[in-house]
């Protein structure tokens, strides 16, 4: 199966809406990667590695495979800001 031109196109609209409070913490390209990784993590049985999340989505042969790893390793995002977004969402 060939990888879609835009892997984030497989992310359901409902999931995009649910994750919207976190959108401001990422650049536009990083956000598309985040959406794919979150969807894959939700669908992955067992360990939720980057490889497993891509495999369950049929993206294990995607030529941009390293982009997904780079988000977690090198991209700049702030875990505290993300935690604050999560707590604000939980507190209503």
PADRENNU-32629 format. One record per atom (N, C-alpha, C): residue number from 1; residue in three letters; atom name; x, y, z. Coordinates in Angstrom, 2 decimals. Each point is the difference from the previous one (the first is absolute). Last residue first. Example, Ala and Ser with C-alpha at 12.3 -4.5 7.8 and 13.67 -1.06 7.14 Angstrom:
// PADRENNU-32629
ATOM  pos  code  site        u        v        w
ATOM    2   Ser     N    12.85    -2.25     7.08
ATOM    2   Ser    CA     0.82     1.19     0.06
ATOM    2   Ser     C    -0.77     1.09     0.73
ATOM    1   Ala     N     0.29    -5.72    -0.07
ATOM    1   Ala    CA    -0.89     1.19     0.00
ATOM    1   Ala     C     0.90     1.20     0.00
// end
This chain:
// PADRENNU-32629
ATOM  pos  code  site        u        v        w
ATOM   92   Unk     N   -12.18    22.27    32.78
ATOM   92   Unk    CA    -1.25     0.44    -0.58
ATOM   92   Unk     C    -0.05     1.39    -0.42
ATOM   91   Unk     N     3.44    -3.20     1.78
ATOM   91   Unk    CA    -0.68     0.78     1.04
ATOM   91   Unk     C    -1.26     0.67    -0.53
ATOM   90   Unk     N     2.90    -2.56    -2.83
ATOM   90   Unk    CA    -0.61    -0.88     0.99
ATOM   90   Unk     C    -0.79     0.76     1.05
ATOM   89   Unk     N     2.49     2.35    -3.33
ATOM   89   Unk    CA    -1.09    -0.74    -0.61
ATOM   89   Unk     C    -0.74    -0.89     0.97
ATOM   88   Unk     N     3.84     2.30     1.42
ATOM   88   Unk    CA    -1.08     0.95    -0.25
ATOM   88   Unk     C    -1.20    -0.68    -0.64
ATOM   87   Unk     N     3.87    -2.57     0.68
ATOM   87   Unk    CA    -0.67     0.31     1.26
ATOM   87   Unk     C    -1.11     1.01    -0.17
ATOM   86   Unk     N     2.63    -1.04    -3.80
ATOM   86   Unk    CA    -0.76    -1.17     0.44
ATOM   86   Unk     C    -0.75     0.29     1.29
ATOM   85   Unk     N     2.94     3.26    -1.61
ATOM   85   Unk    CA    -1.16    -0.11    -0.89
ATOM   85   Unk     C    -0.89    -1.16     0.44
ATOM   84   Unk     N     4.07     0.45     2.22
ATOM   84   Unk    CA    -0.91     1.08     0.39
ATOM   84   Unk     C    -1.27    -0.03    -0.86
ATOM   83   Unk     N     3.46    -2.95    -1.09
ATOM   83   Unk    CA    -0.65    -0.43     1.24
ATOM   83   Unk     C    -1.00     1.05     0.46
ATOM   82   Unk     N     2.69     1.09    -3.66
ATOM   82   Unk    CA    -0.98    -1.02    -0.38
ATOM   82   Unk     C    -0.76    -0.50     1.23
ATOM   81   Unk     N     3.51     2.95     0.73
ATOM   81   Unk    CA    -1.11     0.71    -0.65
ATOM   81   Unk     C    -1.08    -0.98    -0.43
ATOM   80   Unk     N     3.92    -1.81     1.79
ATOM   80   Unk    CA    -0.76     0.71     1.04
ATOM   80   Unk     C    -1.18     0.76    -0.60
ATOM   79   Unk     N     3.08    -2.23    -2.86
ATOM   79   Unk    CA    -0.87    -0.95     0.71
ATOM   79   Unk     C    -0.83     0.70     1.07
ATOM   78   Unk     N     2.08     1.98    -4.65
ATOM   78   Unk    CA     0.14     0.17     1.44
ATOM   78   Unk     C    -1.00    -0.90     0.73
ATOM   77   Unk     N     2.94     0.10    -4.93
ATOM   77   Unk    CA    -1.33     0.13     0.57
ATOM   77   Unk     C     0.17    -0.07     1.50
ATOM   76   Unk     N     3.11    -0.31    -4.75
ATOM   76   Unk    CA    -0.15     0.74     1.24
ATOM   76   Unk     C    -1.47     0.12     0.36
ATOM   75   Unk     N     2.93    -3.95    -2.82
ATOM   75   Unk    CA    -0.86     1.17    -0.11
ATOM   75   Unk     C    -0.17     0.65     1.36
ATOM   74   Unk     N     2.49    -4.13    -0.57
ATOM   74   Unk    CA     0.68     1.27    -0.24
ATOM   74   Unk     C    -0.90     1.22    -0.07
ATOM   73   Unk     N    -1.40    -4.75     1.11
ATOM   73   Unk    CA     1.40     0.14     0.36
ATOM   73   Unk     C     0.56     1.40    -0.11
ATOM   72   Unk     N    -4.56    -1.38    -1.18
ATOM   72   Unk    CA     0.22    -0.32     1.41
ATOM   72   Unk     C     1.44     0.25     0.44
ATOM   71   Unk     N    -1.24     0.75    -4.51
ATOM   71   Unk    CA    -0.93     0.78     0.82
ATOM   71   Unk     C     0.28    -0.22     1.48
ATOM   70   Unk     N     2.28    -2.57    -3.28
ATOM   70   Unk    CA     0.58     1.31     0.25
ATOM   70   Unk     C    -0.91     0.86     0.88
ATOM   69   Unk     N    -1.43    -4.24    -1.67
ATOM   69   Unk    CA     0.95    -0.13     1.10
ATOM   69   Unk     C     0.55     1.36     0.41
ATOM   68   Unk     N    -2.77    -0.12    -3.73
ATOM   68   Unk    CA    -0.79    -0.36     1.18
ATOM   68   Unk     C     0.89    -0.17     1.22
ATOM   67   Unk     N     1.95     0.77    -4.23
ATOM   67   Unk    CA    -0.70     1.21     0.46
ATOM   67   Unk     C    -0.76    -0.29     1.29
ATOM   66   Unk     N     2.16    -3.47    -2.52
ATOM   66   Unk    CA     0.84     0.69     0.99
ATOM   66   Unk     C    -0.65     1.26     0.54
ATOM   65   Unk     N    -2.16    -2.50    -3.51
ATOM   65   Unk    CA     0.03    -0.75     1.26
ATOM   65   Unk     C     0.80     0.75     1.08
ATOM   64   Unk     N    -1.41     0.86    -4.84
ATOM   64   Unk    CA     0.20     1.03     1.04
ATOM   64   Unk     C     0.05    -0.62     1.39
ATOM   63   Unk     N    -0.89    -2.56    -3.99
ATOM   63   Unk    CA     1.35     0.56    -0.14
ATOM   63   Unk     C     0.30     1.08     1.04
ATOM   62   Unk     N    -3.34    -4.31     0.64
ATOM   62   Unk    CA    -0.06     1.42    -0.39
ATOM   62   Unk     C     1.40     0.57    -0.08
ATOM   61   Unk     N    -1.57    -4.52     1.35
ATOM   61   Unk    CA     0.87     0.20    -1.15
ATOM   61   Unk     C    -0.01     1.45    -0.48
ATOM   60   Unk     N    -2.72    -1.48     3.68
ATOM   60   Unk    CA     1.36    -0.44     0.34
ATOM   60   Unk     C     0.98     0.18    -1.16
ATOM   59   Unk     N    -4.97     0.96     0.71
ATOM   59   Unk    CA     0.97     1.01    -0.41
ATOM   59   Unk     C     1.44    -0.43     0.26
ATOM   58   Unk     N    -4.60    -1.89     1.14
ATOM   58   Unk    CA     0.46    -0.37    -1.33
ATOM   58   Unk     C     1.04     0.97    -0.55
ATOM   57   Unk     N    -2.15    -0.16     4.46
ATOM   57   Unk    CA    -0.64     0.88    -0.98
ATOM   57   Unk     C     0.42    -0.32    -1.43
ATOM   56   Unk     N     1.84    -2.31     3.72
ATOM   56   Unk    CA    -1.44    -0.23     0.10
ATOM   56   Unk     C    -0.77     0.87    -0.99
ATOM   55   Unk     N     4.73     0.54     0.33
ATOM   55   Unk    CA    -0.36    -1.31    -0.55
ATOM   55   Unk     C    -1.51    -0.21     0.01
ATOM   54   Unk     N     1.88     3.83     2.08
ATOM   54   Unk    CA     0.00     0.11    -1.46
ATOM   54   Unk     C    -0.43    -1.30    -0.65
ATOM   53   Unk     N     0.45     0.08     4.66
ATOM   53   Unk    CA    -1.09     0.91    -0.38
ATOM   53   Unk     C    -0.07     0.16    -1.51
ATOM   52   Unk     N     3.53    -2.56     1.83
ATOM   52   Unk    CA    -1.29    -0.68     0.15
ATOM   52   Unk     C    -1.15     0.89    -0.43
ATOM   51   Unk     N     4.36     1.84     0.04
ATOM   51   Unk    CA    -0.11    -1.02    -1.05
ATOM   51   Unk     C    -1.36    -0.71     0.08
ATOM   50   Unk     N     1.07     3.06     3.39
ATOM   50   Unk    CA    -0.27     0.71    -1.25
ATOM   50   Unk     C    -0.18    -1.02    -1.12
ATOM   49   Unk     N    -1.27    -1.87     4.67
ATOM   49   Unk    CA     1.21     0.60    -0.55
ATOM   49   Unk     C    -0.39     0.74    -1.27
ATOM   48   Unk     N    -2.57    -2.49     3.95
ATOM   48   Unk    CA    -0.31     1.09    -0.91
ATOM   48   Unk     C     1.27     0.73    -0.42
ATOM   47   Unk     N    -1.57    -5.25     1.82
ATOM   47   Unk    CA     0.89     1.15     0.15
ATOM   47   Unk     C    -0.29     1.04    -1.06
ATOM   46   Unk     N    -4.01    -3.18     0.37
ATOM   46   Unk    CA     1.32    -0.20     0.61
ATOM   46   Unk     C     0.79     1.29     0.13
ATOM   45   Unk     N    -3.59     0.23    -3.72
ATOM   45   Unk    CA    -0.03    -0.91     1.15
ATOM   45   Unk     C     1.40    -0.12     0.58
ATOM   44   Unk     N    -2.22     4.23    -2.88
ATOM   44   Unk    CA     1.05    -1.01     0.17
ATOM   44   Unk     C    -0.25    -0.89     1.20
ATOM   43   Unk     N    -2.64     3.98    -1.45
ATOM   43   Unk    CA    -0.33    -1.27    -0.68
ATOM   43   Unk     C     1.00    -1.12     0.24
ATOM   42   Unk     N     0.58     4.45     1.79
ATOM   42   Unk    CA    -1.33    -0.46     0.44
ATOM   42   Unk     C    -0.29    -1.38    -0.56
ATOM   41   Unk     N     3.90     2.17    -1.42
ATOM   41   Unk    CA     0.13    -0.44     1.40
ATOM   41   Unk     C    -1.33    -0.51     0.54
ATOM   40   Unk     N     0.11     1.91    -4.35
ATOM   40   Unk    CA     0.69    -1.30     0.03
ATOM   40   Unk     C     0.13    -0.54     1.41
ATOM   39   Unk     N    -1.78     4.33    -0.52
ATOM   39   Unk    CA    -0.91    -1.00    -0.55
ATOM   39   Unk     C     0.62    -1.39     0.05
ATOM   38   Unk     N     2.75     3.56     1.26
ATOM   38   Unk    CA    -1.06    -0.24     1.00
ATOM   38   Unk     C    -0.98    -1.05    -0.51
ATOM   37   Unk     N     3.41     1.40    -2.96
ATOM   37   Unk    CA     0.54    -0.79     1.11
ATOM   37   Unk     C    -1.07    -0.29     1.06
ATOM   36   Unk     N    -1.14     2.82    -3.63
ATOM   36   Unk    CA     0.23    -1.37    -0.47
ATOM   36   Unk     C     0.50    -0.88     1.14
ATOM   35   Unk     N    -0.53     4.60     0.88
ATOM   35   Unk    CA    -1.30    -0.63    -0.25
ATOM   35   Unk     C     0.15    -1.47    -0.42
ATOM   34   Unk     N     3.90     2.67     0.49
ATOM   34   Unk    CA    -0.61    -0.33     1.29
ATOM   34   Unk     C    -1.32    -0.74    -0.21
ATOM   33   Unk     N     2.09     1.79    -3.78
ATOM   33   Unk    CA     0.71    -1.19     0.48
ATOM   33   Unk     C    -0.57    -0.47     1.33
ATOM   32   Unk     N    -1.56     4.02    -1.78
ATOM   32   Unk    CA    -0.46    -1.09    -0.86
ATOM   32   Unk     C     0.64    -1.33     0.44
ATOM   31   Unk     N     1.44     3.92     2.14
ATOM   31   Unk    CA    -1.35    -0.35     0.40
ATOM   31   Unk     C    -0.54    -1.17    -0.83
ATOM   30   Unk     N     4.18     2.00    -1.06
ATOM   30   Unk    CA     0.08    -0.90     1.16
ATOM   30   Unk     C    -1.38    -0.46     0.42
ATOM   29   Unk     N     0.31     3.24    -3.45
ATOM   29   Unk    CA     0.46    -1.32    -0.44
ATOM   29   Unk     C     0.08    -1.01     1.15
ATOM   28   Unk     N    -1.34     4.46     1.16
ATOM   28   Unk    CA    -0.96    -0.66    -0.90
ATOM   28   Unk     C     0.51    -1.36    -0.49
ATOM   27   Unk     N     1.83     1.55     4.69
ATOM   27   Unk    CA    -0.01     0.64    -1.30
ATOM   27   Unk     C    -0.98    -0.76    -0.89
ATOM   26   Unk     N    -0.82    -0.04     5.32
ATOM   26   Unk    CA     0.81    -0.59    -1.05
ATOM   26   Unk     C    -0.04     0.86    -1.26
ATOM   25   Unk     N    -2.57     0.76     4.07
ATOM   25   Unk    CA     1.31    -0.36     0.54
ATOM   25   Unk     C     0.96    -0.55    -1.05
ATOM   24   Unk     N    -4.77     1.21    -0.57
ATOM   24   Unk    CA     0.84     1.20     0.09
ATOM   24   Unk     C     1.42    -0.31     0.49
ATOM   23   Unk     N    -3.52    -3.41    -0.26
ATOM   23   Unk    CA     0.48     0.46    -1.31
ATOM   23   Unk     C     1.00     1.14     0.10
ATOM   22   Unk     N    -2.78    -2.45     3.41
ATOM   22   Unk    CA     1.45    -0.15     0.00
ATOM   22   Unk     C     0.65     0.59    -1.25
ATOM   21   Unk     N    -4.82    -0.18     0.73
ATOM   21   Unk    CA     0.60     0.84     1.05
ATOM   21   Unk     C     1.53    -0.06     0.03
ATOM   20   Unk     N    -2.58    -2.83    -3.12
ATOM   20   Unk    CA     0.17     1.41    -0.35
ATOM   20   Unk     C     0.59     0.86     1.12
ATOM   19   Unk     N    -1.39    -4.90    -0.34
ATOM   19   Unk    CA     1.37     0.41     0.28
ATOM   19   Unk     C     0.25     1.50    -0.22
ATOM   18   Unk     N    -4.26    -2.02    -0.90
ATOM   18   Unk    CA     0.31    -0.36     1.39
ATOM   18   Unk     C     1.38     0.49     0.40
ATOM   17   Unk     N    -1.45     0.45    -4.52
ATOM   17   Unk    CA    -0.71     0.92     0.90
ATOM   17   Unk     C     0.37    -0.24     1.46
ATOM   16   Unk     N     1.72    -2.96    -3.21
ATOM   16   Unk    CA     0.58     1.34    -0.20
ATOM   16   Unk     C    -0.64     1.01     0.96
ATOM   15   Unk     N    -1.86    -4.27    -0.20
ATOM   15   Unk    CA     1.27    -0.02     0.74
ATOM   15   Unk     C     0.70     1.34    -0.11
ATOM   14   Unk     N    -3.92    -0.59    -2.53
ATOM   14   Unk    CA    -0.33     0.01     1.43
ATOM   14   Unk     C     1.26     0.01     0.87
ATOM   13   Unk     N     0.33    -0.50    -4.74
ATOM   13   Unk    CA    -0.32     1.37     0.40
ATOM   13   Unk     C    -0.26     0.09     1.51
ATOM   12   Unk     N     3.22    -3.92    -1.92
ATOM   12   Unk    CA    -1.42     0.39     0.01
ATOM   12   Unk     C    -0.21     1.41     0.54
ATOM   11   Unk     N     4.40    -1.91    -2.64
ATOM   11   Unk    CA    -0.44     0.32     1.37
ATOM   11   Unk     C    -1.45     0.46    -0.03
ATOM   10   Unk     N     2.82    -0.99    -3.86
ATOM   10   Unk    CA    -0.70    -1.17     0.53
ATOM   10   Unk     C    -0.55     0.25     1.41
ATOM    9   Unk     N     2.75     3.14    -2.47
ATOM    9   Unk    CA    -1.34    -0.05    -0.60
ATOM    9   Unk     C    -0.80    -1.20     0.51
ATOM    8   Unk     N     4.68     0.99     1.02
ATOM    8   Unk    CA    -0.99     0.53     0.95
ATOM    8   Unk     C    -1.41     0.00    -0.58
ATOM    7   Unk     N     3.87    -1.38    -2.61
ATOM    7   Unk    CA    -0.42    -0.98     1.01
ATOM    7   Unk     C    -1.06     0.53     0.97
ATOM    6   Unk     N     1.08     1.28    -5.11
ATOM    6   Unk    CA    -0.02     0.72     1.28
ATOM    6   Unk     C    -0.49    -0.97     1.07
ATOM    5   Unk     N     0.64    -1.86    -4.13
ATOM    5   Unk    CA     0.84     1.18    -0.22
ATOM    5   Unk     C     0.11     0.83     1.27
ATOM    4   Unk     N    -0.88    -5.23     0.60
ATOM    4   Unk    CA    -0.72     1.16    -0.54
ATOM    4   Unk     C     0.96     1.18    -0.16
ATOM    3   Unk     N     1.78    -5.07    -0.44
ATOM    3   Unk    CA    -0.29     1.00     1.03
ATOM    3   Unk     C    -0.76     1.16    -0.62
ATOM    2   Unk     N    -0.28    -5.10    -1.92
ATOM    2   Unk    CA     0.79     1.23    -0.09
ATOM    2   Unk     C    -0.43     0.97     1.09
ATOM    1   Unk     N    -0.15    -5.53    -0.10
ATOM    1   Unk    CA    -0.84     1.18     0.00
ATOM    1   Unk     C     0.89     1.24     0.00
// end
